């Protein structure tokens, strides 16, 4: 097996590993600190341009991404979020490969979800304060928990699609096929 395949074949650090707990904790802390700052410092609904495509723009989101499911109610959204976290933790715990990068991806998803859950518990809504736009055309408003919820799956996709990961799967497949033939 090549060195790259061995790395990709390595089990990710588990959820309660130092890496898992650290990434989850840092994600939640940075998210909550920035949202507390946004609540204190930014006037509701008033944009402050940072870049041609990014503005500070504080709003309250009563749904999930893009305000979807806002009519489900807080208890329904809370239960849905906890269910997603539980599912991700189970998948992470059972994951057989991907190494540190996969562990970071899973931890970003869990940390981002808990960051938004904390908002629902504290405020009854999620605080969003970053507006992506093209000129006067708004694309979406988000927060750092949402960014973690986006970056985490991207990291997992990169792990799955990496040449080393594909090589590791081929090695496992060939080994399983050889074992079946010898039976």
Phi, psi and omega in degrees: 000137180288162180299319179298319179294324178296320179295313181293331182281350182292136177296140175294152172304141183289165181304325182265013176287163176304320179295312181300310181295320181297312182294317177300311182297315180295320179299312180296315183298311181297318179300311184291323177296315181291325178290321177297319177298314181300318180297323180279320193262337186255132175287137184300127173073011180250113184287146172232111183291132175252314180223168179302338182241003185222130177228155167279134185198096185278127174219168177247130183251117180268358179245211173252205183313133180059028179062021176294152177060026181293342180270359181288332182096159184297319182295318178296316179293321178298313180296318178299314180298316179295322177297319178296316179300314180300316179298314180297318179297321178294313179300316180299313182298324183271350184300135185262342182207173180123341176063206184297323182298318177295318179299319178296318178300311178299316183295323177297320178297312181296314180297318178296318179296315179294328176299316178286327175297318179301321177298315181298321179290316184283315189248341186084007178199172176260136178272119174249144183211005177244123183249118171270136182207161171241107186060233178270004182265107180287138177263302178196156176248136185211182177225182183288333174296318177297321177298317177297321179292344176265315182293322180304305177298327178298317177298318179295321177296317178299319178297312183296322185272355184294146177303322180296321180293317178297320178297319179297319178296320178297319179298315179296319180297313181296320179295317179294320180294319178295322179295321178295321180295325183280352180283000000 
